[in-house]
Amino acid sequence: MGISTITASRIYDGQSKGGKGEENSLVFEYAPYLALSKTYSVDQQTPDSAPTMTAMVTGVKTIGDSLSVNHYVAHSELNANVVDTNKLTTILEQAKSNGMSAGVVSTARITHATPAATYAHTANRDWETDSNRPAGATVPDIAAQLVDFSVTGGIDVALGGGRTYFLPNTATDPEYGVAGKRKDGRNLTTDWLKKTNSKYVWNKADFDAIDPNATDHLLGLFEPSHVHYEVDRLTHDKAGEPSLTDMTTKAIDILKKNPNGYFLMVEGGRIDHAHHSGNAYRALTETQQLSAAVLAAIKKTDPKDTLIIVTADHSHVFTIGGYPQRGNPILGLTQGVGATTPDLDMLGLPYTTLNYANGTGYTGASNAQPAGTKSFNEAKGPWASGSEGHNPTSYSPANGRPVLTSALVTNPDYLQEASIPLNSETHAAEDVAIFAYGPKAHLFHGIVEQNVIYHVMAEALGFAK
Ligand SMILES: [Zn+2]
């Protein structure tokens, strides 16, 4: 959620409410304190989500793909003892050790890099389930680390996707019938139920039926992999699943029962996924949903005792360009001040305001984006499984641009043009914003290293290390 994503989402949100858009603000833009975050990791100029979230939750930068272990651990270290010796204590672990409650909420798999950095220690973010690990690995997989997390009764709330990572390969998924991924025979959803006052839910009806006052440990896994994009959630999901706002609200209602307080991590994880797929529409609408979740959190808390931080782990190569006039549809063709037709490039062709420097929307010599190959396809997208791809595939050489129409570019599945063909649009290296409300929020000012976020949280919670 880089700055360009926030600006474009603010305009989209304003236009979807009938305004010109530019004057609108997302909820978290009203935060009184702001800083910029330098996101590089120990070995990456442009980082992935593993070391960036590690920096935020441990105060220490590490190498790419590593989750809450220091940079002395080699990438993909197999030996659990080496990982254990070099693990970094997380703010979530400290919260639990100090008698507080703790939760993680995401629209990605709950074992994906960002949520995983809060509770797991491993030098390969892809080891989300045991069958993903190479032979000889003694480091436990991430799903097992979530359920086996034992500090003061374990994690209290975990809501998101990734159900098959918790189920044995002898079991079938209750919603889609696909096989579980675990080869160790464990069913982690039933292991979760060994906790006191615990519940496991996998659909919206069961989720809605959870009484926060009668439930102390809640595991909710609503899809085999990532949950649906917000705009697809109601139409595409078989058994129904809660929104990011629904999950945030339920999590706070369970966690706030603890008089010692709580730590909660909420991730709008699919903003990133939509960008990787080259689809601005879903990136903007996911950002709108994150804004709604922040509003729900603000309504449920008091800035006198609760620090709320909104930030991104990294940016994306997403730009807002041309000279569109005030109120020009943000997803539309660029049309200048006073113009009645779209602005034209040096080839005499119209262009959009939103574009990507690289990614799946590369069109090369074609004069259109043929359906099925250049439009958004969740099932075939680079994010259907696996980790963050950086591998270019072969495309025909560029010698032209597509002929775009307003109808084409405002289609929800349109992929904005990209200059360089990659099968997954990439992250970007520029600073991201940190917005903050509440105790110690004033410590955020200027340009800070990303790991400063941990230190502000530790200061606010009274356990700076
Ligand atoms: Zn990413």
Boltz pocket constraint, residues with backbone or C-beta under 6 A from the ligand:
constraints:
  - pocket:
      binder: B
      contacts: [[A, 49], [A, 272], [A, 273], [A, 276], [A, 388], [A, 427]]
      max_distance: 6.0
